[in-house]
Amino acid sequence: MGKKKTGQRIHVKLRSTESTYVYHSVKNKRNTTERILIKKYDPILRKHVDFKEER
């Protein structure tokens, strides 16, 4: 059996600011302490919009 990975990496949900679409991602909590704000493609709206980290 494999060992469980431990560390500062956590799973986060990135929710679109203009629709209900959600991306799932991983971030290093030690290097990035604040919430993530990324501009990504939203397939519902078919354009690039801001995605904010949800907790």
C-alpha distance matrix in Angstrom:
0.0 3.8 6.7 9.3 12.3 15.4 18.9 22.1 21.2 22.2 22.7 26.4 28.8 31.8 34.7 37.8 41.0 43.1 41.1 38.2 35.7 32.4 30.0 26.4 25.4 23.6 25.5 25.3 27.0 28.0 30.0 31.2 32.3 34.8 34.3 33.9 36.9 36.4 38.7 36.9 38.0 38.5 38.6 40.5 43.4 42.9 43.4 41.8 41.6 40.2 36.8 36.2 33.0 32.5 30.9
3.8 0.0 3.8 6.5 9.0 12.2 15.6 18.8 17.8 19.1 19.9 23.7 26.2 29.1 32.2 35.3 38.4 40.6 38.9 36.1 33.5 30.0 27.4 23.8 22.5 20.4 22.1 21.7 23.6 24.5 26.3 27.7 29.0 31.5 31.1 30.7 33.7 33.2 35.6 34.0 35.3 36.0 36.4 38.4 41.1 40.5 40.8 38.9 38.8 37.2 33.9 33.2 30.1 29.9 28.4
6.7 3.8 0.0 3.8 6.3 9.0 12.5 15.9 15.5 17.0 18.4 22.2 25.1 28.0 31.2 34.5 37.4 39.9 38.4 35.6 33.3 29.6 27.0 23.3 21.6 19.1 20.3 19.5 21.0 21.7 23.8 25.3 26.3 29.1 29.0 28.9 32.2 32.0 34.8 33.5 35.2 35.9 36.6 38.6 41.1 40.7 40.7 38.6 38.1 36.2 32.8 31.8 28.5 28.4 26.5
9.3 6.5 3.8 0.0 3.8 6.3 9.9 13.1 12.5 13.6 15.0 18.8 21.7 24.8 27.9 31.3 34.1 36.7 35.2 32.4 30.2 26.5 24.1 20.3 18.8 16.2 17.4 16.7 18.0 19.1 21.4 22.5 23.3 25.9 25.7 25.8 29.1 29.2 32.0 30.9 32.7 33.2 34.1 35.9 38.3 38.2 38.1 36.0 35.2 33.2 29.7 28.5 25.1 24.8 22.8
12.3 9.0 6.3 3.8 0.0 3.8 6.8 9.8 9.2 11.0 12.9 16.6 19.8 22.6 26.0 29.2 31.9 34.6 33.5 31.0 28.7 24.9 22.2 18.5 16.3 13.3 14.2 13.2 14.8 15.7 17.8 19.1 20.1 22.9 22.8 22.8 26.1 26.2 29.1 28.2 30.3 31.1 32.3 34.3 36.4 36.2 35.8 33.4 32.7 30.5 27.2 26.0 22.7 22.8 21.1
15.4 12.2 9.0 6.3 3.8 0.0 3.7 7.1 7.9 9.8 12.6 16.1 19.6 22.3 25.7 29.0 31.3 34.4 33.5 31.1 29.1 25.3 22.8 19.1 16.8 13.4 13.3 11.7 12.4 13.0 15.6 17.1 17.6 20.6 21.1 21.5 25.1 25.7 29.0 28.5 30.9 31.7 33.3 35.1 37.0 37.0 36.3 33.7 32.6 30.1 26.8 25.1 21.6 21.7 19.6
18.9 15.6 12.5 9.9 6.8 3.7 0.0 3.7 5.7 8.4 11.9 14.8 18.6 20.9 24.4 27.6 29.6 32.8 32.4 30.3 28.3 24.5 21.9 18.5 15.7 12.0 11.0 8.6 9.2 9.3 12.0 13.7 14.3 17.5 18.4 18.9 22.6 23.4 26.8 26.8 29.5 30.5 32.5 34.3 35.8 35.9 34.8 31.9 30.8 28.0 24.9 23.1 19.7 20.2 18.3
22.1 18.8 15.9 13.1 9.8 7.1 3.7 0.0 3.8 6.4 10.1 12.4 16.2 18.2 21.7 24.8 26.5 29.9 29.7 27.9 26.1 22.3 19.9 16.7 13.8 10.1 8.2 5.5 5.4 6.1 8.8 10.1 10.6 13.8 14.8 15.5 19.2 20.3 23.8 24.1 27.1 28.2 30.4 32.1 33.4 33.5 32.3 29.2 27.8 24.9 21.9 19.9 16.5 17.3 15.6
21.2 17.8 15.5 12.5 9.2 7.9 5.7 3.8 0.0 3.8 7.0 9.6 13.3 15.3 18.9 22.0 24.1 27.3 26.9 25.0 22.9 19.1 16.4 13.1 10.2 6.4 5.5 4.4 6.1 8.2 9.7 10.1 11.4 13.8 13.8 13.8 17.3 17.9 21.2 21.1 23.8 24.9 26.9 28.7 30.2 30.2 29.1 26.3 25.1 22.4 19.3 17.7 14.4 15.4 14.1
22.2 19.1 17.0 13.6 11.0 9.8 8.4 6.4 3.8 0.0 3.8 6.4 10.2 12.7 16.1 19.4 21.6 24.7 24.0 21.9 20.1 16.3 14.1 10.8 8.6 5.6 5.7 6.5 6.8 10.0 11.6 10.8 11.3 12.9 12.2 12.5 15.9 16.8 20.1 19.9 22.4 22.9 25.0 26.4 28.0 28.4 27.5 24.8 23.3 20.6 17.2 15.4 11.9 12.1 10.7
22.7 19.9 18.4 15.0 12.9 12.6 11.9 10.1 7.0 3.8 0.0 3.8 7.0 10.0 13.2 16.6 19.1 22.0 20.9 18.6 16.6 12.8 10.7 7.2 5.9 4.5 6.6 9.1 9.8 13.3 14.2 12.7 13.4 14.1 12.3 12.0 14.9 15.4 18.3 17.5 19.7 19.8 21.6 22.9 24.8 25.3 24.8 22.4 20.9 18.6 15.0 13.6 10.3 10.2 9.5
26.4 23.7 22.2 18.8 16.6 16.1 14.8 12.4 9.6 6.4 3.8 0.0 3.8 6.5 9.7 13.1 15.4 18.4 17.6 15.5 13.9 10.1 8.5 6.0 5.4 5.8 7.1 10.2 10.3 14.1 14.5 12.0 12.5 12.2 9.6 9.2 11.7 12.5 15.4 15.0 17.2 17.1 19.3 20.3 21.9 22.7 22.0 19.5 17.7 15.2 11.5 9.9 6.6 6.7 6.9
28.8 26.2 25.1 21.7 19.8 19.6 18.6 16.2 13.3 10.2 7.0 3.8 0.0 3.8 6.3 9.8 12.4 15.1 14.0 11.7 10.2 6.5 5.9 4.7 6.4 8.6 10.2 13.6 13.8 17.5 17.5 14.7 15.1 13.9 10.7 9.8 11.2 11.7 13.9 13.1 14.8 14.1 16.2 16.8 18.5 19.6 19.2 17.1 15.2 13.1 9.3 8.2 5.8 5.4 7.2
31.8 29.1 28.0 24.8 22.6 22.3 20.9 18.2 15.3 12.7 10.0 6.5 3.8 0.0 3.8 6.7 9.4 12.1 11.6 10.3 8.5 5.5 5.0 6.1 7.3 10.0 11.1 14.6 15.0 18.4 17.7 14.5 15.3 13.4 9.8 8.0 8.3 8.4 10.3 9.7 11.7 11.2 13.9 14.6 15.7 16.7 15.9 13.5 11.5 9.3 5.5 5.2 4.5 6.0 9.2
34.7 32.2 31.2 27.9 26.0 25.7 24.4 21.7 18.9 16.1 13.2 9.7 6.3 3.8 0.0 3.8 6.4 8.8 8.1 6.8 6.1 4.5 6.5 8.8 10.8 13.7 14.9 18.3 18.3 21.8 21.1 17.7 18.0 15.7 11.9 10.5 9.7 9.9 10.9 10.3 11.5 9.9 12.5 12.3 13.3 15.1 14.5 12.7 10.2 8.5 5.2 5.5 6.4 6.7 10.3
37.8 35.3 34.5 31.3 29.2 29.0 27.6 24.8 22.0 19.4 16.6 13.1 9.8 6.7 3.8 0.0 3.8 5.5 5.5 6.2 5.6 6.3 8.3 11.5 13.4 16.5 17.4 20.9 21.1 24.3 23.2 19.7 20.3 17.5 13.8 12.0 9.9 9.5 9.1 8.6 9.3 7.3 10.4 10.0 10.1 12.1 11.2 9.7 6.9 6.1 4.4 6.6 9.1 10.0 13.7
41.0 38.4 37.4 34.1 31.9 31.3 29.6 26.5 24.1 21.6 19.1 15.4 12.4 9.4 6.4 3.8 0.0 3.8 6.1 7.9 8.9 9.9 12.0 14.8 16.4 19.1 19.5 22.6 22.4 25.4 24.2 20.5 20.7 17.4 13.9 12.6 10.0 10.5 10.0 10.8 11.7 9.9 13.1 12.1 11.2 13.7 12.2 10.7 7.1 5.9 5.8 6.9 10.1 11.0 14.6
43.1 40.6 39.9 36.7 34.6 34.4 32.8 29.9 27.3 24.7 22.0 18.4 15.1 12.1 8.8 5.5 3.8 0.0 3.8 7.2 8.6 11.0 13.5 16.8 18.8 21.9 22.7 26.0 25.9 29.0 27.7 24.1 24.4 21.2 17.7 16.2 13.4 13.2 11.7 11.8 11.4 8.9 11.5 9.7 8.3 11.4 10.5 10.2 7.2 8.0 8.7 10.6 13.7 14.2 17.9
41.1 38.9 38.4 35.2 33.5 33.5 32.4 29.7 26.9 24.0 20.9 17.6 14.0 11.6 8.1 5.5 6.1 3.8 0.0 3.8 5.7 8.8 11.9 15.3 17.9 21.3 22.6 26.1 26.3 29.6 28.6 25.1 25.5 22.6 18.9 17.4 15.2 14.7 13.4 12.4 11.5 8.1 9.8 7.3 7.5 10.8 11.1 11.4 9.3 10.2 9.8 11.7 14.1 14.0 17.4
38.2 36.1 35.6 32.4 31.0 31.1 30.3 27.9 25.0 21.9 18.6 15.5 11.7 10.3 6.8 6.2 7.9 7.2 3.8 0.0 3.8 6.5 10.2 13.1 16.2 19.6 21.3 24.8 24.9 28.5 27.9 24.5 24.8 22.2 18.4 17.2 15.8 15.5 15.0 13.6 12.8 9.4 10.6 8.4 10.0 12.9 13.8 13.8 11.8 12.1 10.5 11.7 13.1 12.3 15.4
35.7 33.5 33.3 30.2 28.7 29.1 28.3 26.1 22.9 20.1 16.6 13.9 10.2 8.5 6.1 5.6 8.9 8.6 5.7 3.8 0.0 3.8 7.0 10.3 13.4 17.0 19.1 22.8 23.4 26.9 26.1 23.0 23.8 21.6 17.8 16.0 14.7 13.6 13.0 10.9 9.9 6.9 7.9 7.0 9.3 11.2 12.1 12.0 10.7 11.2 9.2 11.2 12.3 12.2 15.4
32.4 30.0 29.6 26.5 24.9 25.3 24.5 22.3 19.1 16.3 12.8 10.1 6.5 5.5 4.5 6.3 9.9 11.0 8.8 6.5 3.8 0.0 3.8 6.7 9.8 13.3 15.5 19.2 19.9 23.5 22.9 19.9 20.7 18.9 15.2 13.5 13.0 12.2 12.6 10.6 10.7 8.8 10.3 10.5 12.6 13.9 14.3 13.3 11.8 11.3 8.3 9.6 9.7 9.6 12.5
30.0 27.4 27.0 24.1 22.2 22.8 21.9 19.9 16.4 14.1 10.7 8.5 5.9 5.0 6.5 8.3 12.0 13.5 11.9 10.2 7.0 3.8 0.0 3.8 6.5 10.3 12.7 16.5 17.7 21.2 20.4 17.8 19.1 17.8 14.4 12.1 12.1 10.7 11.5 9.2 10.0 9.4 10.9 12.4 14.3 14.7 14.7 13.1 12.3 11.5 8.4 9.8 9.4 10.3 12.9
26.4 23.8 23.3 20.3 18.5 19.1 18.5 16.7 13.1 10.8 7.2 6.0 4.7 6.1 8.8 11.5 14.8 16.8 15.3 13.1 10.3 6.7 3.8 0.0 3.8 7.2 10.2 13.9 15.2 18.7 18.4 16.2 17.5 16.9 13.9 12.1 13.2 12.3 14.0 12.1 13.3 13.1 14.5 16.0 18.1 18.4 18.3 16.5 15.6 14.3 10.8 11.2 9.5 10.1 11.7
25.4 22.5 21.6 18.8 16.3 16.8 15.7 13.8 10.2 8.6 5.9 5.4 6.4 7.3 10.8 13.4 16.4 18.8 17.9 16.2 13.4 9.8 6.5 3.8 0.0 3.8 6.8 10.4 12.3 15.6 15.0 13.2 15.0 14.9 12.5 10.4 12.2 11.3 13.6 12.3 14.3 15.0 16.8 18.7 20.4 20.3 19.7 17.3 16.5 14.7 11.5 11.5 9.4 10.9 12.2
23.6 20.4 19.1 16.2 13.3 13.4 12.0 10.1 6.4 5.6 4.5 5.8 8.6 10.0 13.7 16.5 19.1 21.9 21.3 19.6 17.0 13.3 10.3 7.2 3.8 0.0 3.8 7.0 9.3 12.3 12.1 10.9 12.9 13.7 12.1 10.7 13.4 13.1 15.9 15.2 17.6 18.6 20.5 22.5 24.0 23.9 23.0 20.3 19.4 17.2 14.0 13.4 10.6 12.1 12.4
25.5 22.1 20.3 17.4 14.2 13.3 11.0 8.2 5.5 5.7 6.6 7.1 10.2 11.1 14.9 17.4 19.5 22.7 22.6 21.3 19.1 15.5 12.7 10.2 6.8 3.8 0.0 3.8 6.0 8.9 8.4 7.2 9.4 10.7 9.9 8.8 12.1 12.4 15.8 16.0 18.9 20.2 22.7 24.5 25.6 25.5 24.1 21.1 19.8 17.2 14.3 13.0 10.3 12.3 12.4
25.3 21.7 19.5 16.7 13.2 11.7 8.6 5.5 4.4 6.5 9.1 10.2 13.6 14.6 18.3 20.9 22.6 26.0 26.1 24.8 22.8 19.2 16.5 13.9 10.4 7.0 3.8 0.0 3.8 5.5 5.6 6.0 8.2 10.7 11.2 11.0 14.5 15.2 18.7 19.2 22.4 23.9 26.4 28.3 29.2 29.1 27.5 24.3 23.0 20.2 17.5 15.9 13.1 14.9 14.3
27.0 23.6 21.0 18.0 14.8 12.4 9.2 5.4 6.1 6.8 9.8 10.3 13.8 15.0 18.3 21.1 22.4 25.9 26.3 24.9 23.4 19.9 17.7 15.2 12.3 9.3 6.0 3.8 0.0 3.8 5.6 5.2 5.4 8.4 9.6 10.6 14.4 16.1 19.8 20.8 24.0 25.1 27.9 29.3 30.1 30.5 28.8 25.6 23.8 20.5 17.8 15.5 12.4 13.8 12.5
28.0 24.5 21.7 19.1 15.7 13.0 9.3 6.1 8.2 10.0 13.3 14.1 17.5 18.4 21.8 24.3 25.4 29.0 29.6 28.5 26.9 23.5 21.2 18.7 15.6 12.3 8.9 5.5 3.8 0.0 3.8 5.8 6.2 9.9 12.1 13.2 16.8 18.4 22.1 23.3 26.8 28.2 31.0 32.6 33.3 33.4 31.5 28.1 26.4 23.2 20.8 18.5 15.8 17.3 16.1
30.0 26.3 23.8 21.4 17.8 15.6 12.0 8.8 9.7 11.6 14.2 14.5 17.5 17.7 21.1 23.2 24.2 27.7 28.6 27.9 26.1 22.9 20.4 18.4 15.0 12.1 8.4 5.6 5.6 3.8 0.0 3.8 6.2 9.2 11.4 11.6 14.8 16.0 19.6 21.1 24.7 26.5 29.4 31.3 31.6 31.5 29.3 25.7 24.3 21.1 19.2 17.4 15.2 17.5 17.1
31.2 27.7 25.3 22.5 19.1 17.1 13.7 10.1 10.1 10.8 12.7 12.0 14.7 14.5 17.7 19.7 20.5 24.1 25.1 24.5 23.0 19.9 17.8 16.2 13.2 10.9 7.2 6.0 5.2 5.8 3.8 0.0 3.8 5.7 7.6 7.9 11.3 13.0 16.7 18.4 22.0 23.5 26.7 28.3 28.4 28.6 26.4 22.9 21.1 17.8 15.8 13.7 11.7 14.2 14.1
32.3 29.0 26.3 23.3 20.1 17.6 14.3 10.6 11.4 11.3 13.4 12.5 15.1 15.3 18.0 20.3 20.7 24.4 25.5 24.8 23.8 20.7 19.1 17.5 15.0 12.9 9.4 8.2 5.4 6.2 6.2 3.8 0.0 3.8 6.8 8.9 12.3 14.9 18.6 20.5 24.0 25.1 28.3 29.5 29.7 30.3 28.2 24.7 22.4 18.8 16.8 13.9 11.6 13.4 12.6
34.8 31.5 29.1 25.9 22.9 20.6 17.5 13.8 13.8 12.9 14.1 12.2 13.9 13.4 15.7 17.5 17.4 21.2 22.6 22.2 21.6 18.9 17.8 16.9 14.9 13.7 10.7 10.7 8.4 9.9 9.2 5.7 3.8 0.0 3.8 6.5 9.4 12.5 16.1 18.4 21.9 22.8 26.2 27.1 27.0 27.9 25.6 22.1 19.5 15.8 14.0 11.0 9.4 11.4 11.4
34.3 31.1 29.0 25.7 22.8 21.1 18.4 14.8 13.8 12.2 12.3 9.6 10.7 9.8 11.9 13.8 13.9 17.7 18.9 18.4 17.8 15.2 14.4 13.9 12.5 12.1 9.9 11.2 9.6 12.1 11.4 7.6 6.8 3.8 0.0 3.8 6.7 9.9 13.5 15.5 18.8 19.3 22.7 23.4 23.4 24.5 22.4 19.1 16.4 12.7 10.5 7.3 5.6 8.0 8.9
33.9 30.7 28.9 25.8 22.8 21.5 18.9 15.5 13.8 12.5 12.0 9.2 9.8 8.0 10.5 12.0 12.6 16.2 17.4 17.2 16.0 13.5 12.1 12.1 10.4 10.7 8.8 11.0 10.6 13.2 11.6 7.9 8.9 6.5 3.8 0.0 3.8 6.4 10.1 12.0 15.5 16.4 19.8 21.0 20.9 21.5 19.3 15.9 13.6 10.1 8.0 5.9 5.2 8.8 10.7
36.9 33.7 32.2 29.1 26.1 25.1 22.6 19.2 17.3 15.9 14.9 11.7 11.2 8.3 9.7 9.9 10.0 13.4 15.2 15.8 14.7 13.0 12.1 13.2 12.2 13.4 12.1 14.5 14.4 16.8 14.8 11.3 12.3 9.4 6.7 3.8 0.0 3.8 7.0 9.6 13.1 14.1 17.8 18.8 18.1 18.8 16.3 12.8 10.3 6.6 5.7 4.7 6.5 10.1 12.9
36.4 33.2 32.0 29.2 26.2 25.7 23.4 20.3 17.9 16.8 15.4 12.5 11.7 8.4 9.9 9.5 10.5 13.2 14.7 15.5 13.6 12.2 10.7 12.3 11.3 13.1 12.4 15.2 16.1 18.4 16.0 13.0 14.9 12.5 9.9 6.4 3.8 0.0 3.8 6.2 9.9 11.6 15.2 16.8 16.2 16.1 13.6 9.9 8.3 5.6 5.2 6.7 8.6 12.2 15.3
38.7 35.6 34.8 32.0 29.1 29.0 26.8 23.8 21.2 20.1 18.3 15.4 13.9 10.3 10.9 9.1 10.0 11.7 13.4 15.0 13.0 12.6 11.5 14.0 13.6 15.9 15.8 18.7 19.8 22.1 19.6 16.7 18.6 16.1 13.5 10.1 7.0 3.8 0.0 3.8 7.1 9.3 12.9 14.6 13.4 13.0 10.1 6.3 5.4 4.3 5.9 8.9 11.5 14.7 18.1
36.9 34.0 33.5 30.9 28.2 28.5 26.8 24.1 21.1 19.9 17.5 15.0 13.1 9.7 10.3 8.6 10.8 11.8 12.4 13.6 10.9 10.6 9.2 12.1 12.3 15.2 16.0 19.2 20.8 23.3 21.1 18.4 20.5 18.4 15.5 12.0 9.6 6.2 3.8 0.0 3.8 6.5 9.7 12.0 11.4 10.5 8.4 5.2 5.8 6.4 6.7 10.2 12.4 15.2 18.6
38.0 35.3 35.2 32.7 30.3 30.9 29.5 27.1 23.8 22.4 19.7 17.2 14.8 11.7 11.5 9.3 11.7 11.4 11.5 12.8 9.9 10.7 10.0 13.3 14.3 17.6 18.9 22.4 24.0 26.8 24.7 22.0 24.0 21.9 18.8 15.5 13.1 9.9 7.1 3.8 0.0 3.8 6.3 9.1 8.6 7.0 5.6 4.2 6.3 8.6 9.1 12.9 15.0 17.3 20.8
38.5 36.0 35.9 33.2 31.1 31.7 30.5 28.2 24.9 22.9 19.8 17.1 14.1 11.2 9.9 7.3 9.9 8.9 8.1 9.4 6.9 8.8 9.4 13.1 15.0 18.6 20.2 23.9 25.1 28.2 26.5 23.5 25.1 22.8 19.3 16.4 14.1 11.6 9.3 6.5 3.8 0.0 3.8 5.5 5.6 5.6 5.6 5.8 6.5 8.9 9.0 12.6 14.8 16.3 19.9
38.6 36.4 36.6 34.1 32.3 33.3 32.5 30.4 26.9 25.0 21.6 19.3 16.2 13.9 12.5 10.4 13.1 11.5 9.8 10.6 7.9 10.3 10.9 14.5 16.8 20.5 22.7 26.4 27.9 31.0 29.4 26.7 28.3 26.2 22.7 19.8 17.8 15.2 12.9 9.7 6.3 3.8 0.0 3.8 5.5 4.6 7.0 8.7 10.1 12.8 12.6 16.0 17.9 19.0 22.4
40.5 38.4 38.6 35.9 34.3 35.1 34.3 32.1 28.7 26.4 22.9 20.3 16.8 14.6 12.3 10.0 12.1 9.7 7.3 8.4 7.0 10.5 12.4 16.0 18.7 22.5 24.5 28.3 29.3 32.6 31.3 28.3 29.5 27.1 23.4 21.0 18.8 16.8 14.6 12.0 9.1 5.5 3.8 0.0 3.8 5.6 8.2 10.3 10.8 13.4 13.2 16.3 18.4 18.9 22.3
43.4 41.1 41.1 38.3 36.4 37.0 35.8 33.4 30.2 28.0 24.8 21.9 18.5 15.7 13.3 10.1 11.2 8.3 7.5 10.0 9.3 12.6 14.3 18.1 20.4 24.0 25.6 29.2 30.1 33.3 31.6 28.4 29.7 27.0 23.4 20.9 18.1 16.2 13.4 11.4 8.6 5.6 5.5 3.8 0.0 3.8 5.6 8.2 8.8 12.0 12.9 16.2 18.9 19.9 23.5
42.9 40.5 40.7 38.2 36.2 37.0 35.9 33.5 30.2 28.4 25.3 22.7 19.6 16.7 15.1 12.1 13.7 11.4 10.8 12.9 11.2 13.9 14.7 18.4 20.3 23.9 25.5 29.1 30.5 33.4 31.5 28.6 30.3 27.9 24.5 21.5 18.8 16.1 13.0 10.5 7.0 5.6 4.6 5.6 3.8 0.0 3.8 7.2 9.3 12.8 14.0 17.6 20.2 21.7 25.3
43.4 40.8 40.7 38.1 35.8 36.3 34.8 32.3 29.1 27.5 24.8 22.0 19.2 15.9 14.5 11.2 12.2 10.5 11.1 13.8 12.1 14.3 14.7 18.3 19.7 23.0 24.1 27.5 28.8 31.5 29.3 26.4 28.2 25.6 22.4 19.3 16.3 13.6 10.1 8.4 5.6 5.6 7.0 8.2 5.6 3.8 0.0 3.8 6.4 10.2 12.1 15.8 18.8 20.7 24.4
41.8 38.9 38.6 36.0 33.4 33.7 31.9 29.2 26.3 24.8 22.4 19.5 17.1 13.5 12.7 9.7 10.7 10.2 11.4 13.8 12.0 13.3 13.1 16.5 17.3 20.3 21.1 24.3 25.6 28.1 25.7 22.9 24.7 22.1 19.1 15.9 12.8 9.9 6.3 5.2 4.2 5.8 8.7 10.3 8.2 7.2 3.8 0.0 3.8 7.1 9.3 13.0 16.0 18.4 22.1
41.6 38.8 38.1 35.2 32.7 32.6 30.8 27.8 25.1 23.3 20.9 17.7 15.2 11.5 10.2 6.9 7.1 7.2 9.3 11.8 10.7 11.8 12.3 15.6 16.5 19.4 19.8 23.0 23.8 26.4 24.3 21.1 22.4 19.5 16.4 13.6 10.3 8.3 5.4 5.8 6.3 6.5 10.1 10.8 8.8 9.3 6.4 3.8 0.0 3.8 6.5 10.0 13.3 15.6 19.3
40.2 37.2 36.2 33.2 30.5 30.1 28.0 24.9 22.4 20.6 18.6 15.2 13.1 9.3 8.5 6.1 5.9 8.0 10.2 12.1 11.2 11.3 11.5 14.3 14.7 17.2 17.2 20.2 20.5 23.2 21.1 17.8 18.8 15.8 12.7 10.1 6.6 5.6 4.3 6.4 8.6 8.9 12.8 13.4 12.0 12.8 10.2 7.1 3.8 0.0 3.8 6.6 10.1 12.7 16.4
36.8 33.9 32.8 29.7 27.2 26.8 24.9 21.9 19.3 17.2 15.0 11.5 9.3 5.5 5.2 4.4 5.8 8.7 9.8 10.5 9.2 8.3 8.4 10.8 11.5 14.0 14.3 17.5 17.8 20.8 19.2 15.8 16.8 14.0 10.5 8.0 5.7 5.2 5.9 6.7 9.1 9.0 12.6 13.2 12.9 14.0 12.1 9.3 6.5 3.8 0.0 3.8 6.8 9.3 13.0
36.2 33.2 31.8 28.5 26.0 25.1 23.1 19.9 17.7 15.4 13.6 9.9 8.2 5.2 5.5 6.6 6.9 10.6 11.7 11.7 11.2 9.6 9.8 11.2 11.5 13.4 13.0 15.9 15.5 18.5 17.4 13.7 13.9 11.0 7.3 5.9 4.7 6.7 8.9 10.2 12.9 12.6 16.0 16.3 16.2 17.6 15.8 13.0 10.0 6.6 3.8 0.0 3.8 6.4 9.9
33.0 30.1 28.5 25.1 22.7 21.6 19.7 16.5 14.4 11.9 10.3 6.6 5.8 4.5 6.4 9.1 10.1 13.7 14.1 13.1 12.3 9.7 9.4 9.5 9.4 10.6 10.3 13.1 12.4 15.8 15.2 11.7 11.6 9.4 5.6 5.2 6.5 8.6 11.5 12.4 15.0 14.8 17.9 18.4 18.9 20.2 18.8 16.0 13.3 10.1 6.8 3.8 0.0 3.8 6.7
32.5 29.9 28.4 24.8 22.8 21.7 20.2 17.3 15.4 12.1 10.2 6.7 5.4 6.0 6.7 10.0 11.0 14.2 14.0 12.3 12.2 9.6 10.3 10.1 10.9 12.1 12.3 14.9 13.8 17.3 17.5 14.2 13.4 11.4 8.0 8.8 10.1 12.2 14.7 15.2 17.3 16.3 19.0 18.9 19.9 21.7 20.7 18.4 15.6 12.7 9.3 6.4 3.8 0.0 3.8
30.9 28.4 26.5 22.8 21.1 19.6 18.3 15.6 14.1 10.7 9.5 6.9 7.2 9.2 10.3 13.7 14.6 17.9 17.4 15.4 15.4 12.5 12.9 11.7 12.2 12.4 12.4 14.3 12.5 16.1 17.1 14.1 12.6 11.4 8.9 10.7 12.9 15.3 18.1 18.6 20.8 19.9 22.4 22.3 23.5 25.3 24.4 22.1 19.3 16.4 13.0 9.9 6.7 3.8 0.0
